Amino acid sequence: MTHHDLVVVGTGSGNTIVDDRFAGLDVAHVEATRFGGTCLNVGCIPTKMLAYAAEVAETVRSASRYGIDATVDRIRWPDIRERVFGRLDPIGDDGHSYRSEHGTVYDGWARFTGPRAMTVDLTGGGTAGFTADRIVLAGGGRPLVPPPVTDSGVPFETSDTIMRIDELPRHLAVLGGGYIAAELAHVFGGLGCEVTLVEAADTLLGGMDETVVERFTDAARERFTVHTGRSVEKVTGTAGDVRLHLDDGTEVRADLLLVAAGRTPNSDRLDVDRAGIELHDDGRVRVDAHGRTTAEGVWALGDLSTAHPLKHVANHEAAVVAHNLTVSDPGELRAFDDALVPAAVFTTPQIGTVGRTEQECRDEGIAYRVGLHEYSDVAYGWAMEERRGFCKVLAAPDGTLLGAHLLGPQASTLVQQLVQAMALGATAPRLADAQYWIHPALPEVVENALRALEDQ
């Protein structure tokens, strides 16, 4: 059986681990789908390229509020799709070629056969087995599809497949109400499709700050047909005519179904019990602060193990694991840092968030103050005719920043200065007073939210 010094299973953030520090080692990579992982192929990057196209179309449609009469004459979906994957697919192909030239690449699903021993069900047929001194698991996750859909036999799409469809549907039904469902509803709604969202919870984007949730759900109801607090009892129909039967008797009829009801880690495909690797109750691989699993010589990172399935978290963890693989002194090991994990949702309206939500502060019994300022109360907000956006800052009585939540244009960018302030320990008064705030730029909404804290 082939033996390697190091094997990395998964080539998303896992593909960033091996660099010049590992020169001279026998290294192998294993990939079950396409090089580049979720982010490059079916996640962050293609969705945001599509979301921007949808935003452009929405801007044109809403131009009349600025005194400009404009229409969207045509949506060229094949051209939009080619702009995305014509750029991204070659990146994955180049990654595969590079790793093949500088090591071994196994194309297929890997599973453990024993401690630090795996077999790969090769994509082209057959199997290949190997052992390794060290193994890094970075195999990511996949869409979760509930039984009413899988049991129906009715065709459906997931976030892994819908971005490559051949033509836009007239009416898209979206099962789910989290950030993936929200972003893809924005994409296809912006590109001219009728969209219906079905979510079991009472609101969309549950778990985010309550003000974000309330305003985003209201905004979604203005753009789409939204059924919240509803579950799907069964799915019927055929390709081009899908019917969702909801628990209140409502029938949602569409020509395409997108299932965006969450994701699940791929740990169940690895036969980890044969390697002595423990899992959390939700299926995530259990790791310590340094990325080590419960099996000697096996590490894990990213969506397979983290409680924060975000690309920037996986990149951070990959950098930590890469360092830890190169040191022999336990005292030199680095630890994961997930104390302040920001996130963004690229919809209309856009969302940026970091730290505790207001409801978490209440539930944890933390004393806090709220500073909230509307986009409509700053000059650039007037220019944009933005009437729903806001910046909300949460701080302890001593000014320590606890969380920040923005909804509106450029929210994913505006939140970064609050992320930076929290990471560096700057208090709300210090952040507000230590710098000039460009007038009349949109960051004034952040400044004024910070200053609103002083009035309490």
N, C-alpha and C positions, 0 to 999 in steps of 0.2 A: 504494500500500500504506500502511496506517495506521502512523504512527510514534508511539511513546510515549517519555517520558523514562525511565521505570522500569517493568519488568515483573517480577512475582513469580510463579513457577510452583510452585504448591502452597500450600494454605491451612491447614496445620497450624501449626507454629511460624512458617512463612512469613507467616502472616496477622498476626503481631505486629510486623512490621518497620515498616510504614508508619504513621507518626503525624504529629503537628503539625510535625515537622521537615521533612516532605516536602510541606507545604502549597504550593500553586501549581504543583506538578509534574503532568504528565499521567501517571497511574499506572494500570496494569492488573494484574489478578490472573487466573491461569489455574487451574482446578480440574477434575480428571478425574472425581472421584467426588462426595463431599459436603464442603462447607465444614467446616473443623475438623480435617481430616486423620485419621490413624490414631488418635491418642490419644482424641479426642472420640467418634469413631464406631465404631471396631472394636478399640480397644486399651485403654489405661490405665484410663480412667474407667469405661466400661461393664463391663469385666471385674472391677474392684474393687467396683463396686456389686453385681454378681452374687456375687462371692466373699464379700462380707459377709453376704448372704442365706444362702449355703451354710454359713457359719460359725455363724450363728444356729441353723440346723437341726441342725448337728452338736453344738452346745452342748446343745440340748434332748435329743438322743438320748443324750448322755453324762452327763446330769444325775444319774443314779443313783449315780455315784461320790461325789456330795456328799450323799447321803441324800435325794435328791429324785426321786420317780418321775414321769416325764413322757414324753409321746409326741408325735411330729409327726403330726397327724391328716390333713393334706392339704397338698400343694405346689401352689399356684395359679400355674403357670408363666405364663399370659397376664398375670396381674396383676404378677408379678415383672418380666416383660419390659417391660410398660407403665410401671412405675415408673422403669425405666432410660431407655428411649428416648422416653417421653413428656416427660421432662425435657431430654434431650440433643438430640434432633432440632430442637426450636425454637431452640436456641442456634446450631446450624449454619445454619438458615434465616435467622436474624437477621443472622448474619455475611455471608451472601450478599447480603441486602438492603442492608446498610450499604455494602458495597463497591460495589454496583451504583449506589447513589445518589451516591457520592463518587468515582467513577471508572468504569473499564470492567472487566467480568467476562467472561471466555471460559470457557464450560463445555465441557470436552472435553480430549482428550490433545494436548499440544503436542510438536512435534519441530522440530529445527533444519533450516533450508534453506540456511544460510550463517552467516557471522559476525554474531552479534546479530540474526539473522533467523529467525523461526519461523512455522510454520503450525499451526493447531489443527483437529483433526478434531472438529467440534462434536457434542455429544451429540444435539442435535435434527436433525442432518443437515447436510451441507455442510461447508465449511472457511472459515477466516478466517486471513489472514496479517498479520504485523506485523514491524516492526523496532523496535529500542529502543537508547537510549544505554547503558543498563545492564540486565542481567538477573540475577535471583537464582533459583537452582534450589533448590527445597525440596520436591521431588516425592516424597520418602519411598520406601517399599518395599512389597513385597507378599509373601504366603505363597509359599514354595517347595514345589512339588508334584513328587515323584519320578516317574520314568517308569512304574514298575509300577502306579501309580495312574492317571496320565493315559492310559496305553495300554490300560487295562482297559475303559474306557467305563462303569464302575460309578459311580453317584452318590456324591458325598462332600461334606463340608463343610470349610471352613477357619476360622481365627480371624476372618476377614472376614465370614463368613456364619452361623456356628453360633449366635450370640447372638440371632438373629432367627427361629429355627425356630419352627414353629407349636405343636409339642408335644414334650415330653421323650421321648427314646428309653428303652426298657427297658434296653438294653445298648449302651453306647458304646465303640467301639474307637478308641483314640488312637494314631496313628502319630507317634512323637517322644518325646523325653525331656528337652527343655530347659524353660526357665521358662514358655513359653507353654503347652506340653503339660501341665506340672505344675499351672498355675493353672486351666486349663479342666477338667482331671481333677478337681481339688478342687471346682470349681463344680458340675459335673454329678453327681459322686459325692455331694456334700453335699446335693444336691437329690433324691437317691434313686435315681439311675441306677446300674446295675452298670457298672463301668469296667474295661477292659483296656488296659494300656499296652504298646506294643511299641517298643523302643529298640535301635538297632544297637550302641551302646556298652555297656560292661559295667555301667555305673551310670547313674542319672538325674542331671541337672544337672551333667554333666561340665564341668570348667573351674573350678568353684567350689572353695573350700577342701575338702581331702580329708575333714575331719571332718564338714563340712556334707553332703558327698556321701554319705558312709557312713550317717549317721544319717537323712538324708532318704530315701534309697533303702530303708532298713529300714522307715521309717514308711509309705512308699507301699505296700510289700508287705503291710503289715497292713490297709490300706484297700482295695487294688485287686489285680487279677491283673496281675502285672508280668513281662514277658518282656524281659530285657536280654541283650545280646550276640547279638541275633537280627535278621536282615534279612528284608524281605518280598520273596519271589521273584515272586509274582503275586497279583492281586486278582481275585476272581470274585464272582458273585452278581448281585443286582438290588436295587432300592430296597426297604429294609426287611429285606433278607437279604444282608448283605455278608460275604464270607469272605476272610480274609487267610491266605495260605499262606506259612509261615515256612520259613527255610532248614534247620531241623532236622526238618521234616515236620509240625510242629504246625499245626493249622488253628484260627484264631480266627474265631468266628462272632458277628456282632453285627447289630443292626438299623440302626446308623448309624456311619459312619466319619468321624472327624475327623483331618485331616492337619495336624499341627503340627510339621513337620520342619525349621523354620527359615524365614527370610525372605531375600529378595534385593532389592537396590536397583533402582529403576525406571529407572536410567540407560540400560538397553538399549532403552528405548522413546523415547529423546530424539534419536536420530541425532546424537550428540555429535561424531562424527568430522567432520561437515560444518561444525562451528563451531570446530574446532581444540582440542577439550577432551579431555584425556588421562584415562584410567581406570587404577585399580589392577587387579592381576590378578583380584581377586575382584569386579570390576565397579563398585566405588565410584568416584565422581568424585574426581579428584586435586585437592586444594586445598593452599594454603600455610597458614601459621600464622594468617593474617588472613582466610581464607575465599575467597581469590581462586583461580579455576581457571586453567588454562594458556591460556585465551582472554581477551584484553583485554576488560574491562568485564563479565565474567560471573563471578558468585560462586555458591557452593554451601554448603549446610549440612544438618544433620540426617541422617536415615537414608540419604539419597542419597550421602553422602560420609564420614560419621564411622565410626570403628572401634568406637564405643560407641553403638549404636542405641537410645537411651533418651530419653524426652521431656525430662527435665531437661537433658540434654546439648544437644538441639536448641534448647531455649529459651535456653540460654546462648549458643549459637552465633548464634542469631537476633539477640540483643541486641548481640553483637560486630559482626556484619555491618551491622546498622542504624547503629551508630555509624560504622563505617568508610565507609559510603556518604555520610556527611555531612561528612567532612573532606577537605581537599585536600592537607594536609601529610603526607607519608608517615611523618613522625615522630610523628604523632598517632594512627596506626593502633593498634588494640587487637589482641591475639592470643588465640586459643582457649587455654583452660587445661583440659587433661584429665588432669592429674597425679593427681588424687584424685576418681575418679568412683564414687560409691556406687550401690548397687542393692538392690532388695528383690524378694522373691518372695512373693506373697500367697496362700499355701496354708495347710494345716494339716499340719505346723507351718510358721509363717511364718519368713522368712529375711531378714536384713539384712547387708550386706557392704560393705566398703570396703578399698582398698589391696591389698597383696600377700597371696597365699595362702601357706600353709606350704610347699607344693611349689615355688612360684616362688622363695621364699627359698633353698631347697636348690639348685634348678637354677641360680640366679644366683650361688651361692657367697656369699651374704650371711650374716654372723653374726647370729643371732637367738635370742631366748628366747620361750617360750610361757607365757602365763598363761591357764588355762582354769578356769572355774567353772560348776557345774551349777545350773540353776534349782532343782532339788530340794534344794539346800543353802542356800537363802535362804527367809526366812519366807513371803514372798508366793508363792514357788514351792510351798511346802507348801499354802497356801490354794487354789492352783489344781490341786493334785495333778499337777503337771507333772513327768514323769519322764524326758523325752528332751531337753529344752531345755538350752542352754549358751551361754556367752559365751566366745569365744576371742580373745585379744589377742596380737599378735606385736610384739615390740620389739627394737631393736638393743641391744647391751650397755650403751650410754650412756642408754638409756631412750627413745630416739626411736621413736615409734610407726610401725610398718611396715604394719600391717593389722589389721582387726578383723572377726570373723565371728560372727554370732548366729543361733541357730535356736531358735524357740519363740514363745510369745505376745508380741505387741508388739515383735518383733525389728526391724521397719522403723522404729519410733520410737526404740527404745533405741540403735540404731546411730548416730543423728544426733549425739549428744554426742561420740562418738568421731570422726566426720567433722569436727566443729567443732574438736576438739582437734588433729587432724592438720593441718587447714587453717591453724590459728593457731600451729602449731609447739610446742604444749604437750607435754612429755614425759609418760611414764606416771606417774612419781612425782609430778610437779606436778599432773596431772589428779586423781590419787587423793587428794592431801593438801590441795589448795587450796580445797576446798568441803565442805560438809556433804552427806551422802547420806541422803535421807529414809528413815527406818526405820518400817515394814518394807516399803517400796515395792520394786517389781521392779528399779529401777536398781542395787540392791545387788549384783545379779549382775555388773554391769559393774565396780563398785568392787572386788569380791573377785577378779575376773579380773586387774585391774590390780595388786592387791596380791600375787597369786600370782607375778607376775614378780619380786618382791623376794626371794622365797624361793630363787631360783636363783643 
